[in-house]
Amino acid sequence: MTPTPWPQGTECVARYNFKGTSEQDLPFNRGDVLTIIVVTKDPNWYKAKNAAGREGTIPANYVQKREGVKIQRLWWFIKWFHGKITRDWAEQLLHPPETGLFLVRESTNFPGDYTLCVSCDGKVEHYRIIYHDGKLTIDEEEYFENLMQLVEHYTKDADGLCTKLIKPKIEEGTVAAQDEFSRSGWSLSRKELKLQQVIGKGEFGDVKVGDYRGTKVAVKCIKNDATAQAFIAEASVMTQLHHNNLVQLLGVIVEENGSLYIVTEYMAKGCLVDYLRSRGRTVLGGDALLNFALDVCEAMAYLEANNFVHRDLAARNVLVSDDNIAKVSDFGLTKEATSTQDTAKLPVKWTSPEALREKKFSTKSDVWSYGILLWEIFSFGRVPYPRIPLKDVVPRVEKGYKMDCPDGCPEVVYNIMKQCWNLDPASRPSFQMLKEWLQHINQGMVKITMQLYLLMVM
């Protein structure tokens, strides 16, 4: 059967080793990532290039197309989710009775809904989880975006249930997630990953430098089983996004003990806010600052076009490569643009008023954050709203307060910041519009630089 041709730019992963039989062939090893350049006249062969840029023909049946992993599919791999099982089987799984032992299954009586099964005082209670306007609820008072949020809520407080959720009844769990990443071409081999020094520490684990098959990489190492689920969701978002100004996912490793490794390209110069603070005005000129602003805008215009909202855009979440390219990272909160979110952990100084007040997130709330990021760039990494107590920031912003122009920032760039900080989301520019404005400013700066150079050499 002739395979369906893949379009130019498609990423694929080698399933087998290929030594090549002619000079035109591109040899590769199992696990190598290749990019399709063009389909040859013979649909069983592609012209492709490897990570080093070498080009040649490859056999189509030796490679696997990389596909995006949908977050919703990963619900099937949460450890306490048991899928389509009966009420009786759920009760058998929760035997012998242990108060607080729980699982979630698909509802047999109400297809499309779920059931939370909880052992309490020697018997099992079954609570229907209802879908309502795209959200989940048990009591029609508390609403949740997904099963993970719902379960997390009831592990902290019974809130009307017979008991709070204490211990999950374990299904196959995150091992199955590895199968899903493998099926989609994103699974890496733990044996070929060599972890080196720690370059960052977080609440959920370390970020380390690593070596994967001779390539320097960055690795998020998440050890906690409960938090691993949220990072699996982050990795699944990254499989769907491909742009030169987004930090690129290289692959995922999920081990049987619940450990998770998210492997990304290595960004040698670290996060943008630290880079700005350490270099300062003596090293970075206006052209460099504008290039950083444009890099981030390019990435955000791509997210906008693909209906994704970042929700945590800030200079701390932008990384700088060895060749000074800025790339947006940290996709922990990134979701499709139709969803809402709990605002408890959001950074107040970077989050739009409507997102804080009404939990309304959109590309336009990202635009607000981008205005704050622009201010960070042109102030060389200062903390926004200097000298204003955190508790006073939101009330002042809602009354129309806007930060002053950073010292040395071109007025035309400051005007863009103010457009981003319009209290009416609909009146804020799109990222596509912002990109065009910044490109126009950049072209003007290049012309001025060239004119000054010509004057100097004449």
C-alpha positions in Angstrom: 0.0 0.0 0.0 1.4 3.4 -1.0 1.8 5.7 2.0 0.0 9.1 2.0 2.6 11.8 1.3 3.6 14.0 4.2 3.9 17.8 3.5 7.1 19.7 3.4 8.4 20.6 6.9 6.9 17.4 8.6 9.0 16.1 11.4 9.4 12.3 11.6 11.3 9.9 13.9 13.4 7.0 12.6 11.9 3.6 13.6 15.0 1.6 12.4 18.6 2.2 11.4 19.3 3.0 7.8 22.8 2.9 6.4 21.9 4.0 2.9 22.6 2.3 -0.4 23.8 5.2 -2.6 25.4 8.6 -2.2 22.0 10.3 -2.5 20.7 8.5 0.6 20.7 10.0 4.1 21.9 7.5 6.7 20.2 7.6 10.1 19.9 5.7 13.4 16.8 4.6 15.2 15.4 7.6 17.2 16.9 10.3 14.9 14.6 13.2 14.2 14.3 14.1 10.5 12.5 16.9 8.6 10.8 16.2 5.2 12.0 18.6 2.5 10.0 17.2 -0.4 8.3 14.0 -1.7 10.3 12.4 -4.5 8.7 11.1 -7.7 8.6 7.7 -5.9 6.1 8.2 -3.0 7.9 5.5 -1.0 10.9 7.8 -0.6 11.3 11.3 0.8 14.0 13.9 0.5 14.8 14.9 4.1 17.4 16.6 6.3 18.8 15.6 9.7 19.4 17.8 12.8 22.9 18.7 11.5 21.4 20.0 8.2 22.6 17.2 6.0 20.1 16.3 3.2 19.3 13.1 1.3 16.6 10.5 0.4 15.1 8.3 3.1 12.7 5.3 2.9 9.1 6.3 4.0 8.5 3.0 5.8 11.6 3.5 8.0 10.2 6.6 9.7 7.2 7.6 11.8 5.5 10.9 11.6 5.5 13.0 14.7 2.0 14.0 15.8 0.6 16.4 18.4 -0.6 14.8 21.6 -4.0 16.2 22.7 -4.3 17.0 26.4 -7.8 15.4 26.6 -6.4 12.0 25.5 -4.0 12.1 28.5 -6.9 12.0 30.9 -7.0 8.3 30.2 -3.5 8.0 31.7 -4.2 9.6 35.1 -3.5 7.0 37.8 -6.9 7.1 39.4 -8.8 7.1 36.2 -10.1 3.6 35.3 -12.0 4.2 32.1 -15.1 2.3 31.2 -15.7 -0.1 34.1 -19.0 -1.0 35.8 -20.3 0.1 39.2 -19.8 -3.4 40.5 -16.2 -3.7 39.3 -15.4 -0.3 40.8 -16.7 -1.6 44.2 -14.5 -4.7 43.9 -11.5 -2.5 43.1 -12.1 -0.4 46.3 -12.3 -3.6 48.5 -11.3 -4.1 51.2 -12.9 -0.8 52.3 -10.5 2.0 53.3 -12.0 5.4 54.0 -10.8 7.9 51.5 -9.7 5.3 48.8 -11.1 6.5 45.5 -11.1 6.2 41.7 -12.9 7.8 38.7 -14.6 5.9 36.0 -16.8 6.7 33.0 -20.5 6.8 33.8 -22.4 3.8 32.6 -25.8 5.4 33.0 -24.9 8.8 31.6 -22.5 8.4 28.6 -20.0 11.3 28.4 -20.1 11.9 32.2 -17.9 10.5 34.9 -18.4 8.9 38.3 -16.3 9.5 41.4 -16.3 6.3 43.5 -15.2 6.8 47.2 -14.8 4.2 49.9 -16.2 5.5 53.3 -17.1 3.7 56.5 -17.2 0.3 54.9 -19.2 1.1 51.8 -18.6 2.8 48.4 -20.4 6.0 47.4 -20.8 6.9 43.8 -20.9 10.6 42.8 -21.9 11.6 39.3 -19.6 14.1 37.7 -21.7 16.3 35.4 -20.5 18.1 32.3 -22.1 21.6 32.3 -21.2 24.3 29.8 -17.8 22.7 29.2 -17.0 22.3 32.9 -17.2 19.5 35.4 -19.2 19.6 38.7 -20.6 17.3 41.3 -22.8 19.6 43.3 -23.5 22.4 40.7 -21.8 24.8 43.1 -18.1 24.2 42.4 -17.1 23.9 38.8 -13.8 22.6 37.4 -12.0 22.7 34.1 -10.9 19.1 34.2 -10.8 16.0 36.3 -7.4 16.8 37.7 -8.7 20.1 39.2 -11.8 18.4 40.6 -9.8 15.6 42.3 -7.3 18.1 43.7 -10.1 20.1 45.2 -11.6 17.2 47.0 -8.3 15.9 48.3 -8.1 19.1 50.3 -11.7 19.3 51.6 -14.6 16.8 51.5 -16.9 19.8 50.7 -20.1 17.8 50.8 -18.7 14.3 50.0 -18.7 11.5 52.5 -15.0 12.0 53.0 -12.2 13.9 51.4 -10.1 11.9 48.9 -7.1 10.4 50.6 -5.6 7.6 48.5 -6.1 6.9 44.8 -6.8 3.4 43.6 -3.9 3.0 41.1 -4.5 2.1 37.5 -1.7 1.7 35.0 -1.1 5.5 35.3 1.7 7.4 33.7 3.3 4.3 32.1 0.4 4.4 29.6 1.2 8.1 29.0 4.6 6.9 27.8 2.8 4.7 25.3 0.9 7.7 24.0 4.0 9.8 23.6 5.6 6.8 21.9 2.7 6.3 19.5 3.0 10.0 18.5 6.7 9.9 18.0 7.8 11.8 21.1 9.2 9.1 23.4 12.9 9.2 24.1 15.1 6.5 25.6 16.2 7.0 29.3 19.3 4.9 28.6 20.5 7.5 26.1 20.0 10.5 28.3 22.9 11.5 30.5 22.0 14.0 33.2 24.6 16.6 34.2 24.5 19.7 36.5 21.4 21.4 37.9 20.8 24.8 36.2 17.5 25.6 37.9 15.3 24.4 40.8 11.6 24.6 41.0 8.7 23.6 43.3 8.2 20.3 41.4 11.8 19.3 40.5 15.1 20.3 39.0 16.1 21.6 35.5 19.4 20.0 34.4 21.7 20.2 31.5 21.8 16.8 29.8 23.3 15.0 26.8 21.0 13.1 24.5 22.9 11.1 21.9 25.6 13.7 21.7 23.3 16.8 21.7 23.3 19.2 24.6 19.7 19.5 26.0 17.8 20.9 28.9 15.8 18.5 31.1 12.9 19.1 33.4 13.0 16.3 36.0 9.7 15.8 37.8 9.7 13.2 40.6 6.4 13.8 42.3 3.7 11.5 41.0 0.8 13.9 41.6 2.4 16.9 39.8 3.7 14.8 36.9 0.2 14.8 35.4 0.3 18.6 35.1 3.7 18.4 33.4 2.5 15.7 31.0 -0.2 18.2 30.0 2.5 20.8 29.4 4.5 18.4 27.3 1.4 17.6 25.2 0.9 21.3 24.4 4.6 21.5 23.3 4.1 18.6 20.8 1.5 20.7 19.0 3.7 23.9 18.7 6.5 24.4 16.2 8.1 27.8 15.8 11.7 29.1 15.8 10.8 31.5 18.7 9.3 28.8 20.9 11.5 26.5 22.9 11.3 23.2 21.1 10.4 20.0 22.8 12.7 17.1 21.8 10.9 14.4 23.6 9.5 12.9 26.8 10.4 10.1 29.1 7.9 8.6 31.6 9.3 5.9 33.9 7.3 3.2 35.7 8.1 4.8 39.0 6.2 8.0 37.9 9.4 10.0 37.2 9.0 12.3 34.2 11.6 14.0 32.1 10.7 16.7 29.6 13.7 17.2 27.2 14.0 20.5 25.3 16.6 22.3 23.3 19.3 23.9 25.4 19.2 27.7 25.7 22.8 28.7 26.6 22.2 32.2 27.8 19.4 31.5 30.2 16.2 33.5 30.9 15.7 36.9 29.3 15.2 38.8 32.6 18.5 37.6 34.0 20.3 38.3 30.7 19.0 41.9 30.6 20.0 42.5 34.2 23.5 41.1 33.8 24.4 42.8 30.5 22.7 46.1 30.9 23.0 49.2 28.8 26.8 48.9 28.3 26.3 45.7 26.3 22.8 45.8 24.8 21.8 48.5 22.4 18.4 49.5 21.2 18.6 47.2 18.2 19.2 44.2 20.5 16.2 45.1 22.7 14.0 45.5 19.7 15.1 42.1 18.3 14.1 40.4 21.6 10.8 42.2 21.5 10.2 41.0 17.9 11.3 37.5 18.6 8.7 37.2 21.4 6.1 38.8 19.2 6.7 36.4 16.4 6.1 33.5 18.8 3.0 35.0 20.2 1.6 35.8 16.8 2.1 32.1 16.0 0.2 31.1 19.2 -2.5 33.5 18.3 -2.9 32.1 14.8 -3.2 28.6 16.3 -5.7 29.6 19.0 -3.4 29.0 22.0 -3.2 31.4 25.0 0.0 31.4 27.0 -1.3 32.9 30.2 2.1 33.4 31.9 4.0 35.6 29.4 6.9 37.4 31.2 10.6 37.9 30.7 11.4 35.1 33.2 9.6 32.7 30.8 11.6 33.7 27.7 15.0 32.0 27.1 17.9 33.3 25.1 19.9 31.0 22.8 23.7 31.1 22.2 23.1 33.2 19.0 20.9 35.7 20.9 17.5 34.5 19.7 14.7 34.9 22.3 12.3 32.0 22.6 9.1 31.7 24.7 9.1 28.9 27.1 7.1 27.5 30.1 3.9 26.1 28.7 2.6 25.0 32.1 -0.5 27.3 31.8 -0.8 27.3 28.0 -4.2 26.1 26.8 -6.6 26.4 23.9 -8.2 29.8 23.9 -11.7 28.6 24.9 -10.8 27.6 28.5 -10.7 29.5 31.8 -8.5 29.1 34.9 -8.2 29.5 38.6 -6.5 32.8 39.2 -5.0 32.0 42.7 -1.5 31.4 41.5 -1.3 34.0 38.7 1.4 36.8 38.7 -0.6 39.9 39.5 1.8 42.4 37.8 1.8 40.6 34.5 -1.9 39.5 34.3 -4.6 41.6 32.7 -7.4 43.1 34.8 -10.2 41.0 33.2 -8.2 37.8 33.8 -7.7 38.6 37.4 -11.3 39.8 37.9 -13.4 37.5 35.8 -11.0 34.6 34.9 -11.3 35.6 31.3 -8.2 34.6 29.4 -7.7 35.3 25.7 -5.1 36.3 23.2 -5.9 39.9 24.3 -5.0 39.1 27.9 -1.6 37.8 26.5 -1.3 41.1 24.7 -1.6 42.9 28.1 1.2 40.7 29.4 3.3 41.4 26.3 3.1 45.1 27.1 4.5 44.4 30.5 7.2 42.2 29.0 8.1 45.1 26.6 8.5 47.4 29.6 10.8 44.7 31.2 12.9 44.6 28.1 13.4 48.3 27.7 14.0 48.8 31.5 16.7 46.1 31.3 14.9 43.7 33.6 13.4 45.9 36.3 10.4 44.5 38.2 7.2 46.1 36.9 5.3 48.8 38.9 8.4 49.9 40.9 7.7 51.5 44.3 4.0 50.5 44.2 2.9 47.9 46.9 1.6 44.7 45.3 -1.8 45.2 47.0 -2.2 48.6 45.3 -1.3 47.5 41.7 -4.7 46.2 40.6 -6.8 49.1 42.1 -4.5 51.6 40.4 -4.4 49.8 37.1 -8.2 49.5 37.0 -8.4 53.3 37.5 -6.3 53.8 34.4 -2.7 54.0 35.8 0.0 53.1 33.3 3.7 52.8 34.1 6.1 55.6 32.9 8.3 55.2 29.9 11.5 53.4 30.8 14.7 55.6 30.5 16.0 55.7 27.0 13.0 53.8 25.5 11.9 55.2 22.2 8.5 57.0 22.4 7.1 54.9 19.6 7.8 51.7 21.6 6.3 53.2 24.7 3.2 54.0 22.7 2.9 50.3 21.8 3.1 49.4 25.5 0.2 51.8 26.3 -1.9 50.3 23.5 -1.3 46.8 25.1 -2.6 48.2 28.4 -6.0 49.3 27.2 -8.5 48.4 29.8 -10.9 47.3 27.1 -9.5 43.9 25.7 -11.3 44.5 22.4 -9.3 47.7 21.8 -5.9 46.1 22.3 -4.0 45.3 19.1 -3.5 41.7 17.9 -0.1 40.1 17.9 -0.1 40.2 14.1 -0.6 43.9 14.3 2.1 44.3 17.0 4.5 42.3 14.8 3.9 44.6 11.8 4.4 47.7 14.0 7.7 46.4 15.5 9.0 45.3 12.1 8.3 48.8 10.8 10.2 50.4 13.7 13.0 47.9 13.2 13.4 48.8 9.5 13.5 52.5 10.5 16.3 51.8 13.0 18.3 49.9 10.4 18.0 52.8 8.0 19.1 55.3 10.6 22.1 53.1 11.6 23.1 52.8 7.9 22.9 56.6 7.4 25.1 57.2 10.5 27.6 54.6 9.2 27.8 56.3 5.8 28.3 59.7 7.4 31.2 58.3 9.5 33.0 56.7 6.5 32.5 59.6 4.1 
